[in-house]
Every structure is written in C-alpha cells, then in structure tokens.
Amino acid sequence: MGRRIIKKDNGLYAVWTTVCDNFLMDDVTQEELIETLSEWAKENEVERLKMQFKNNLYIHTDYDERCERRDELHGERPDRNGFFEEDE
C-alpha cells in the first residue's frame, strides 16, 4: 500500500493512502503513528505467515542440504544465533 506521512501545521501527523485516496490516520502524534503502523505491519505479517503455512508455501525439507551449503560457503559453522566470528 502506498502511504505518505504528512506533518501538519499543528505539529501532529496524518497518514495518506494512495490506495483509496483518503487519510488512514489524522491528528495523531508521532508515537501514536509509530505504534499504530507497527501494529498494522505485525498483523499483516502474522496473516501472511498463517497463509504461508496453510498453503504450505515456501516450506522446504532440505535443511541438511542448506547447512552443508552454508558451511561450504563460509568454511565454518555459525554460533547458536546464526552469527560467524568476526575477524580481528
């Protein structure tokens, strides 16, 4: 969705959408705007993931092959969080 955040003369904000050419939010603070848009993004991502699992999209069974490829490319295994040691 195309959105534009607009700062108004009164110091508050509005959010315009190009989808329906109307305001999604009006006269909100920066904090309210961030909180609301973040929540909408989270809800959208949750729905996207649910559909992905429901339709078995992009669910692969080649974990071991991916591990071998990773180790081949990087020459080492990452730590538990998926990070590699930094060269000093």
Secondary structure by P-SEA (a helix, b strand, c coil): cbbbbbbccccbbbbbbccccccccccccaaaaaaaaaaaaaaaaaaaaaaaaaaccccccaaaaaaaaaaaaacccccccccccccc
